[in-house]
Amino acid sequence: MTRSAVPPFDADALADALRTLGLLYGSAQALADAVREAPDLPEAIRRYLRTARPHLLGPHEAETLERLVREAHERRFVAPPAIESHSV
């Protein structure tokens, strides 16, 4: 079985949500890989966090981070770039 090239969720909105929360900096390839391999939005978020931000995943933080990203994704809220995106 082959996966569709188009994810079943808005990948651009996911990138915006991660960027809004300061979680998307210097890791565009990790997000592309997570989106390509994930069957749905929650799994894409988990895959991205596991590969690009594993230091954030404590035993109770994974669900909280996933919920925050999903809420930002659903609201389609885009904040100004986080300070991390301006670091050298």
VENFEN-V579383 format. One record per pair of residues at least 24 apart in sequence whose C-alpha atoms are under 10 Angstrom apart, sorted by the first residue. I is the first residue (numbers start at 1). J is the second residue. D is the distance in whole Angstrom. If there is no record, write none. Layout:
BEGIN
i	j	d
I	J	D
I	J	D
END
This chain:
BEGIN
i	j	d
3	36	8
3	37	8
3	38	9
3	39	8
4	36	9
4	37	10
4	39	10
5	35	10
5	36	7
5	37	10
6	35	9
6	36	8
7	35	7
7	36	7
7	37	9
7	38	8
7	39	7
7	40	7
7	41	9
7	44	10
8	35	9
8	38	9
8	39	7
8	40	6
8	41	8
9	35	9
9	38	10
9	39	9
9	40	7
9	41	6
9	42	10
9	44	10
9	73	10
10	35	10
10	41	8
10	73	8
10	74	10
11	35	7
11	36	9
11	41	9
11	44	9
11	73	9
12	73	9
12	76	10
13	70	10
13	72	9
13	73	6
13	74	8
13	75	9
13	76	6
13	77	9
13	78	9
14	41	8
14	44	9
14	45	8
14	69	8
14	70	8
14	72	8
14	73	6
14	74	9
14	76	9
15	45	10
15	69	10
15	73	8
15	78	10
16	69	10
16	72	8
16	73	7
16	76	8
16	77	8
16	78	6
16	79	8
16	81	10
17	68	9
17	69	6
17	70	8
17	71	8
17	72	5
17	73	5
17	74	9
17	75	9
17	76	7
17	77	7
17	78	7
17	79	9
18	45	9
18	48	10
18	49	10
18	65	10
18	68	9
18	69	6
18	70	9
18	72	8
18	73	8
18	78	9
19	69	10
19	72	10
19	78	8
19	79	8
19	80	9
19	81	7
19	82	7
19	84	10
19	85	9
20	69	9
20	72	8
20	73	10
20	76	10
20	77	7
20	78	6
20	79	5
20	80	7
20	81	7
20	82	7
21	65	10
21	68	8
21	69	8
21	72	8
21	78	9
21	79	8
21	81	9
21	82	7
22	79	10
22	80	10
22	81	8
22	82	5
22	83	8
22	84	7
22	85	8
23	48	10
23	49	9
23	52	9
23	53	8
23	56	10
23	65	10
23	69	9
23	82	9
23	84	9
23	85	10
24	48	10
24	49	10
24	52	9
24	53	9
24	81	10
24	82	9
24	84	9
24	85	8
25	52	9
25	81	10
25	82	9
25	83	10
25	84	7
25	85	6
25	86	9
25	87	10
26	52	9
26	84	9
26	85	8
27	51	9
27	52	7
27	53	9
28	52	9
41	66	10
41	69	10
41	70	8
41	73	9
42	66	7
42	67	9
42	69	9
42	70	7
45	69	7
45	70	8
END
